[in-house]
Amino acid sequence: MSASRRSGTTDELGPQEPERDGADLLAALLDGMDAALCAFDADGVVTHWNREAERILGWTADEAVGRHGFAGWAVRTADAEEVESRLMSAMHAPGRQVHEFALLTKDGGRVLVRTQSAAVRGPDGKPAGVYCAFSEVHAQIDLERSIALSEALLEDASWGVVLVDADLRPAVVNAHAARALGIGRTAVLGRPLGELLAQGVEELESALTHVLAEGAPPAPAEMWVTVRTPEGEKRRCWRSGFLRLSSPLAEEPVPLGVGWLFQDVTESKQSEQEASQLRFRANQLHRAGRAAAECEDPAEAAVVHLDFSLAGFADHALIDRVAGGSAPDGEGTVRLVRAAATPSGAPGPSMPADGRAGLPVRYAEGHPALQCVDRIGSVRASAGASASDQTREWAVSRQWPADAVHALCAVLRSRGRTLGVVTFLRGASRTQFERADAMYAEDVAVRIAALLDLAERLERD
């Protein structure tokens, strides 16, 4: 065999391999598409038909390829001319054209489909045919609704939407969520949640991890968090719902992350808590009044009021009376004598102190109780948010139990006289006293003062 013949044989066989590989690749691409696809040449003859088209209509590629148009098999004869003209018009129109047709299945049923058709151009750039991608209308509408819903949630929703990836970092954030986090939408992306939240991040990450592993919880959860913002830390309550996101393209569910939707319900939760707290405290005052009415000794009744006021309010309480009965307003140095105190060890009822000796409590100058008498008003004091040697020293130096961290002193006034001070103390596990707490303490102080005044009058009589 000559070299020229070998060369010719190689030349003849060489171009055929890429052509066969190209045909195999094209067939694989067409059959792997999620959308049904068919193509027509310039004469309207079907040249391509993929498996999704076979699934929707039931006609195989062998049965479809080579037919002229859809008439008599995929479209009713009466509609065939209109359908063919609308499809083939895309060959001479710019861009893609969208139409809806009723096609026939192999078993005689009808399927409403939405088509996108566009021209196929040959090597010379002239129209050589038309390709047509189609899907069932309800499936297309479902897809469009899903896309529209996603865009609306991530743009216009009146609640926060955050898509968190499998590493528990925000991947997509809508405008509402960005405002709630106090930072720009792009600045949030990819950052650990611990950089965005000062408190509550452990609870949130635990919820996200649970959703990734187990799926969405059956009901929304309310979480208290502290958000780091340029203006400072803000305490918020978010009612949160979670959805596990899985890829629709995988054969087995592959978690893509978690969809986290939340609403800020801080104001309503605070209102609920305040209303519940007011109801409880009013009930305690009512119960204390009824219990005190059964006491023969007014001083004992005053201690009853003190014990009832502690529930849900404070850990310790003290009653200090002014030595000599009452303090002259704005004159001289006031000495306070211990009248009653809650036990500093095991819990139990408050015990009246033996004040017959009249020994004053060793309160240093500037003590909150002395300030309370001097101002004739409530005084709040706090050593900080945590228990430590320094806070214990702070409490002991003020003659309070060592575990006291927050204090509230309310003046005891009756018939225009200052009779003493009632002091409420909280440990490190509680928050410091607020203005609403001072108002409740003043209500209790009014009742205690009236009873102590009565006890003093009975002693004189």
URPE-V611703 format. One record per residue. N is the residue number from 0. SS is DSSP state (@ for helix, = for strand, . for the rest). OMEGA is omega in whole degrees, -180 to 180 (* if undefined). D_FIRST is the distance of its C-alpha to the first C-alpha in whole Angstrom. Layout:
[[N	SS	OMEGA	D_FIRST] [N	SS	OMEGA	D_FIRST]]
This chain:
[[0	.	-177	0] [1	.	179	4] [2	@	-178	7] [3	@	-179	8] [4	@	176	7] [5	@	179	7] [6	@	179	10] [7	@	179	11] [8	@	178	11] [9	@	-180	13] [10	@	-179	15] [11	@	-176	16] [12	@	-175	16] [13	@	-176	18] [14	@	-175	21] [15	@	-177	22] [16	@	178	23] [17	@	-179	26] [18	@	179	27] [19	@	178	27] [20	@	179	29] [21	@	179	31] [22	@	178	32] [23	@	180	33] [24	@	179	35] [25	@	179	37] [26	@	179	38] [27	@	180	39] [28	@	-179	41] [29	@	-177	43] [30	@	-180	43] [31	@	-178	45] [32	.	176	47] [33	.	179	51] [34	.	174	52] [35	=	-178	51] [36	=	171	48] [37	=	-179	47] [38	=	179	45] [39	=	172	45] [40	=	-175	43] [41	.	180	45] [42	.	179	46] [43	.	179	47] [44	=	-179	45] [45	=	-179	44] [46	=	-179	41] [47	=	-179	42] [48	=	-175	44] [49	.	-173	45] [50	@	179	47] [51	@	175	50] [52	@	177	50] [53	@	-180	50] [54	@	-176	52] [55	@	-173	55] [56	@	178	54] [57	.	179	53] [58	.	178	50] [59	.	179	46] [60	@	179	43] [61	@	-179	42] [62	@	-175	46] [63	@	-175	46] [64	.	180	43] [65	.	178	42] [66	.	178	46] [67	=	179	48] [68	.	-179	50] [69	.	-171	53] [70	=	172	55] [71	.	179	56] [72	.	180	54] [73	.	179	55] [74	=	175	58] [75	.	-177	61] [76	@	-179	60] [77	@	-178	63] [78	@	-170	62] [79	@	-177	58] [80	@	-180	59] [81	@	-179	61] [82	@	-178	58] [83	@	-180	55] [84	@	-180	57] [85	@	178	58] [86	@	-176	54] [87	@	178	52] [88	@	179	55] [89	@	-178	53] [90	@	-177	50] [91	@	-179	52] [92	.	178	55] [93	.	176	55] [94	.	-178	54] [95	.	177	55] [96	=	-178	57] [97	=	179	59] [98	=	172	60] [99	=	-179	62] [100	=	170	61] [101	=	179	62] [102	=	-179	59] [103	=	174	58] [104	.	-178	57] [105	.	-179	55] [106	.	175	59] [107	.	178	61] [108	.	179	62] [109	=	180	62] [110	=	176	61] [111	=	-177	62] [112	=	173	60] [113	=	-174	59] [114	=	169	56] [115	=	-176	55] [116	=	-180	53] [117	=	-176	51] [118	=	170	48] [119	=	-175	44] [120	=	-180	43] [121	.	-179	40] [122	.	-179	37] [123	.	179	40] [124	.	180	43] [125	.	180	44] [126	=	-180	45] [127	=	-179	43] [128	=	-177	45] [129	=	169	47] [130	=	-175	47] [131	=	174	50] [132	=	-178	51] [133	=	177	54] [134	=	178	56] [135	=	-174	60] [136	@	-177	63] [137	@	178	65] [138	@	178	62] [139	@	179	62] [140	@	177	65] [141	@	179	66] [142	@	-180	63] [143	@	177	65] [144	@	180	68] [145	@	179	67] [146	@	180	65] [147	@	178	69] [148	@	180	71] [149	@	-179	69] [150	@	180	69] [151	@	179	73] [152	@	-176	74] [153	@	179	72] [154	@	-167	74] [155	.	-175	77] [156	.	-180	78] [157	.	173	82] [158	.	-177	81] [159	=	176	79] [160	=	179	75] [161	=	172	73] [162	=	-176	70] [163	=	-178	69] [164	.	-176	66] [165	.	176	65] [166	.	178	67] [167	.	176	70] [168	=	-180	70] [169	=	177	70] [170	=	177	67] [171	=	-178	69] [172	=	177	72] [173	.	-173	74] [174	@	-179	77] [175	@	179	80] [176	@	179	78] [177	@	178	78] [178	@	180	81] [179	@	179	83] [180	@	176	81] [181	.	-177	82] [182	.	-179	79] [183	.	-177	76] [184	@	-179	74] [185	@	-179	71] [186	@	-179	73] [187	@	-168	73] [188	.	175	69] [189	.	-178	68] [190	.	176	71] [191	=	-179	73] [192	@	179	76] [193	@	177	78] [194	@	-178	78] [195	@	-176	79] [196	=	178	82] [197	=	178	85] [198	=	179	86] [199	.	-177	84] [200	@	180	81] [201	@	180	81] [202	@	-180	82] [203	@	180	79] [204	@	177	76] [205	@	178	77] [206	@	-180	77] [207	@	179	74] [208	@	178	73] [209	@	-179	74] [210	@	178	73] [211	@	-176	69] [212	@	-171	70] [213	@	-176	72] [214	.	-174	72] [215	.	175	74] [216	.	-175	78] [217	.	-176	80] [218	.	176	83] [219	.	180	83] [220	=	178	84] [221	=	-176	87] [222	=	174	86] [223	=	-179	88] [224	=	173	86] [225	=	-174	87] [226	=	174	85] [227	=	179	84] [228	=	177	85] [229	.	179	86] [230	.	-178	89] [231	=	-179	89] [232	=	-179	89] [233	=	179	90] [234	=	-177	91] [235	=	173	89] [236	=	-179	89] [237	=	172	85] [238	=	-167	85] [239	=	171	81] [240	=	-175	79] [241	=	177	75] [242	=	176	72] [243	=	-179	69] [244	=	180	66] [245	=	-179	63] [246	.	177	59] [247	.	-177	59] [248	.	-178	55] [249	.	178	55] [250	.	175	55] [251	.	-178	58] [252	.	177	60] [253	.	-177	60] [254	=	176	63] [255	=	-177	62] [256	=	-177	66] [257	=	170	70] [258	=	-176	71] [259	=	178	75] [260	=	-178	77] [261	=	174	81] [262	=	177	84] [263	=	-180	87] [264	.	-176	90] [265	@	-176	92] [266	@	-179	95] [267	@	179	95] [268	@	177	95] [269	@	177	97] [270	@	178	100] [271	@	-180	99] [272	@	179	100] [273	@	179	103] [274	@	179	104] [275	@	179	104] [276	@	178	105] [277	@	179	108] [278	@	-179	109] [279	@	-177	109] [280	@	176	111] [281	@	178	114] [282	@	178	114] [283	@	178	114] [284	@	179	117] [285	@	180	119] [286	@	179	118] [287	@	179	120] [288	@	-180	123] [289	@	178	124] [290	@	-179	123] [291	@	-179	125] [292	.	179	128] [293	.	-179	129] [294	.	177	130] [295	.	-178	133] [296	.	178	133] [297	@	179	131] [298	@	176	130] [299	@	178	128] [300	@	178	127] [301	@	178	125] [302	@	176	123] [303	@	177	122] [304	@	180	121] [305	@	-179	119] [306	@	-180	117] [307	@	-177	116] [308	@	-176	114] [309	@	-174	112] [310	.	179	110] [311	.	-174	107] [312	.	-176	108] [313	.	179	109] [314	.	-180	109] [315	=	176	112] [316	=	-179	116] [317	=	171	119] [318	=	176	122] [319	=	179	124] [320	=	178	128] [321	=	178	130] [322	.	-178	132] [323	.	175	136] [324	.	-179	135] [325	.	-178	133] [326	=	174	132] [327	.	-175	134] [328	.	173	131] [329	.	-177	130] [330	.	172	133] [331	.	179	133] [332	.	-178	130] [333	.	173	129] [334	.	-179	129] [335	=	180	127] [336	=	-178	128] [337	=	-179	125] [338	=	179	126] [339	=	180	123] [340	=	173	120] [341	.	179	117] [342	.	-177	116] [343	.	179	114] [344	.	180	113] [345	.	-179	112] [346	.	180	112] [347	.	-179	116] [348	.	178	118] [349	.	-177	120] [350	=	174	123] [351	=	179	126] [352	.	177	127] [353	.	-176	130] [354	.	-177	132] [355	.	180	135] [356	.	178	135] [357	.	179	133] [358	.	-177	131] [359	.	174	129] [360	.	-175	125] [361	.	177	124] [362	.	179	122] [363	.	179	121] [364	.	-178	121] [365	.	178	119] [366	.	-179	118] [367	@	180	116] [368	@	178	119] [369	@	175	122] [370	@	-179	120] [371	@	179	120] [372	@	-177	124] [373	@	-178	124] [374	@	-173	122] [375	.	180	123] [376	.	-177	120] [377	.	179	117] [378	=	177	115] [379	=	179	111] [380	=	-178	110] [381	=	178	106] [382	.	-177	105] [383	.	-174	101] [384	.	-175	99] [385	.	178	98] [386	.	179	100] [387	.	178	101] [388	@	-179	103] [389	@	179	104] [390	@	175	105] [391	@	177	107] [392	@	178	109] [393	@	-178	109] [394	@	-177	111] [395	@	179	113] [396	@	178	115] [397	.	177	116] [398	.	178	117] [399	.	175	114] [400	.	-172	112] [401	.	-178	110] [402	.	-180	107] [403	.	179	108] [404	.	-180	106] [405	=	-177	107] [406	=	175	110] [407	=	-180	112] [408	=	178	116] [409	=	-176	118] [410	=	177	122] [411	=	-178	125] [412	=	176	127] [413	=	-179	130] [414	.	176	133] [415	.	-179	132] [416	=	175	132] [417	=	-176	129] [418	=	-179	129] [419	=	-176	126] [420	=	169	122] [421	=	-176	120] [422	=	176	117] [423	=	-175	113] [424	=	177	111] [425	=	176	107] [426	.	-176	104] [427	.	-179	101] [428	.	-179	99] [429	.	176	101] [430	.	178	101] [431	.	-177	103] [432	.	178	106] [433	.	-179	106] [434	@	179	108] [435	@	177	108] [436	@	179	109] [437	@	179	112] [438	@	178	113] [439	@	178	113] [440	@	178	115] [441	@	176	118] [442	@	178	118] [443	@	-178	119] [444	@	179	121] [445	@	-179	123] [446	@	179	124] [447	@	-178	124] [448	@	-180	127] [449	@	-180	129] [450	@	177	129] [451	@	177	130] [452	@	178	133] [453	@	179	134] [454	@	179	134] [455	@	-180	136] [456	@	180	139] [457	@	178	139] [458	@	180	140] [459	@	-180	142] [460	.	*	144]]
